[in-house]
Amino acid sequence: MTSENVGQPADIEYPVRLQKYLSIAGVCSRRHGEEIMLAGRVQVNGKVVTELGTRVDPRVDHIEMDGRAVLIQQRTVYIALHKPAGYVTSCEQPGEKLVTDLVDIPERVYPIGRLDKDSTGLLLLTNDGALHHRLSHPSFDHEKEYVVTLSAPISDAALQKMAEGMTLMGSRTRPAEIHRISLRRFRIILKEGKNRQIRRMVQKVGQKVIKLHRTRIADIRLGALESGMWRYLSSEEIPVIVSLPPRKH
C-alpha cells in the first residue's frame, strides 16, 4: 500500500484494538489478526507487539506487518465471486488453493463469511473490515440461499424436520425455508451460518450431501456468473449489503 491510499473512515473511533485495526485495513479477519500478532509479525512504532489488548491510533502510530505499512485504503471494493469446489475461504492456508487467488486486483480483499472447500457458489469479498464484522455477527439477519443435491431421495418428513429446526452441536438451529426441487434436490434459505450447518442437518436425517451450491446472500444473486469468475457489486447492490438491519429481538 502507498501513502496516497491512506484514509481514516469517519465512523471509526480511535484508538482501537490492534487486531481490529488489522481487520479494518483489510489485512485479514480479526481472529486471524490475533494469530498474526502472537506470531510476532506486527510492529507498532518499530516495536513488535504481541499483547492482544494493545490499542493503536493510526493518526499518530505507525503500524507494520511483515515489514510493510498497514494503511486503511480510501477505495473500498465489494466483489461477488463464483467459488469453485476445491478452494478454501481463508486468507492464508499453506498447501491450499485460496479464493483470494482468483481475484487479481491491487486491493487486498478477504471473504465475508465462509463456504467450505467442497461447496460452490456465491461468495462476497471486500476490504471493508467493519462490514465483515457486521455480517459475521449473529445479530444480523441476512438470508443465504442454497441448492442442495443429495446422494439419495429425501422424504417430505425429513425436509420438514430440517425446516422446523434441530439440535446441532449443543444448540438448536433456527427455522429454515425449504422448497423441494426434485427427489434428491431442494432449495434452503438460512438466516444463520453454523459450521457446516446444512451438511450436518442432512446427515442428521440420514442423508448425504453430494453438492452444495449458494445462489444468494441477502439480495445479492450469483446469476449467470461462471465458476471461478468475479465481478464488482453494482451501485444498486452495495447499499443492500452495507445497510443490512440488525435482528429485532
N, C-alpha and C positions, 0 to 999 in steps of 0.2 A: 504494500500500500504506500501511496505517496502523500505528501503533505496537502496537496490540493484536494484530496478526498476527505479531509477531516471535517467533521461537523458534529455538533452536540445536539441531539434531539431535545426539543423544549420540554417534553413530558418526563424527562429523567431527572431525578433529584440526586445530586452528588453531595457527599461521597456515597459510593455503592460498594458492595462486596466485590472483591476482585473476580471471583468466578462468574458473577452476574455480568460484570463488565465484559469479560471474555465472550460471554454468550451474546450480549447486545451487539458487540463488534463483529459478530459473525464467525468467530473462530471455531466454535462448536457449541454443543449443548452445555448447560450449566453443570450437569453431573460430570460430563467428560472434562469440563474445565477444572473441576476439583482434582481429577486424576492427573491432569497436566501439571497443576500446581504441586501436588505431592511428589511428582517425579522430578521436581526441581527445574522445570523448563521455563518458568516465568520469573521475570525480574521487574522490580519497581525501583526506579531511580538508581539503576545499576546494581541492586542487591537482589539475590534470589529470595523469593517469598514462597513459603510452603504452608503458612498458617491460614486456614480456610476462612477465618473471620476477618481477615485483613480488608480494610476499605480503601478505596482509591478515588481520586478526583482527577480525571484526565486533563482538566484545565491547568493543573499545577504538577501532576505526576507524569512521569514518562514510563509507560508500560511496554515491555517487550516479551515475546515468546520465541524461544529458539533464536535469540539474537535479532529478531525483526520487530519493528514497532507495531503495536496493536492499536489501530485507529478506527474510530467509528466512521463509516462511509456516509457521505451525503446521498449517494444514489442507492436507493433501496429497490431491490428487484424481487419479483414474485413469479415463480415458474411452476408450470404444470408439466409433469413428466409421465410418460407411459413406461412404468418399470417392467423390465423383462424378468423372467424367472432366472435365478442364479446370482442375482445382485443383492447386496445387503444394504440396509438403510442405516449406515454408520459413517462417521467422518473418517475414522481410521480403524482398520481391522486387517492386520497382516495376513497375506495369503488369500484374501477375498476380493471379489470384484465389487467396487463401491458405486452406488448410484450417482455420487458426485462426479465420477469419472465420465459420465455420459453428458454432462453439461459443461461445455467449453466456453466459458465467459471469464472476463477479468475478475469479477467479484467472486469472493469465496462464499458459496451458499451451502446450506445444510438442510436436511429434511425436516418437515413438520410432521411429527408422528412417525409411525413405522408401518412397513409391510414386511412380513417375514420373507426369508430368502426364496422360498418356493412360490410365493404369491406374485401376482401380476396386477397391473392396472395403475390407476391414478395415484400419484404421489406429488405433494406440493413441496417446493424448496424455496428458501428465502435467505437473505442476510439480515432480516428484521428479527433480532433476538427477542424483543419484547413480544412480538406476535407469536413466536414459537412457544414462549412460556404460557401465554394466554390460551392457545389452542391445545396445549398439552395438559391443561389443568382440568380436573373433573367437574369444576363448577360451570363449565361452558358446554352447552348442548349444541353440538354441530353434528348433523346426520352424516353417516357414512354408509354408502350403499354398495353391496357386493352381489356378484353372481357366483353361486356355489355349485360345483359339479361333484357328484358322489360316485363311489365305485359300484353302488347297487341302488335299486329303487328304495325310496323312503316313504313311510306311511304318513297319512294326514295327522295321525295321533302324535307322531314324533315331531312333526313340524309345529304342531300346536304346543307341545311341551317346551320347545325352544322359544317360541314366541312369548309364552307366559313368563319366562324367566326360570332359571335353575341355579342351584348352588355349585359354584366353581371355586376351588382354592379358598374355601372358607367364607365366601361371600356370595350373595345372590345377584345374578345378572338382572339388569333392568329389562322390562318388556321390550320386545323387538317386533318389527313389522315384517312378516314373511309372506311371499307370494310364490306359489308353485309355478314353475315353467314347464317341467316335464316330469317323468317318473324319477329321474335322477338329478334334476336341476331345480334350484329355487333361488329367488332373489330375497335378500335380507337387508334391512335397514336398522343400523345400530345408532345409539346416542352415547356410546361409551367405547372403550378400547382396551379391555383387559388383555394380558399377554396370550396370544394365540387363541383368542376367545372363540371364534367360530369353529376352529378345528376341535377345540376341547368340547364345545357344545355338541357337535356332530358325533364325536367319539362317545359321549355320554349316552346317546340314544342308539348306540350300537352300529354306527356307520363310519365311513372313512371318506375324507375329502381328497379328491384327486386333482381338483383345480379350484383356486380361489382368486377371483378377479374383482378389483374395486373399480366401480364405474363413476362414483360421485362422492364428493366431500362438500357438505352444505349445498350451495347452488353451483358449484364448480363441477363441470362434467368432463369426462375423458373424451367423449365424442369419437371422432374418426382419427384421433392421433395414433400413429403407428407405434408398435413396440420399439422401445429404445429411443424414441424421438421426444422432443420437448418443445414448449412454446412459452412465451411470456403471457401472464394473465392479462386480459383486456382491461381497458379503463372501466368497463362495467363490472367486471369480476372482482377487481381489487377491493372496492368498498365492501363487497359482500363478505369477503374473508377477513378483512381488517376490523369490521364493526360487528362481529357476531356477539349477540347479547348474552349476559350471564344467565345461568339457570335460575328460575324463580322457585323458591322453597315454599 
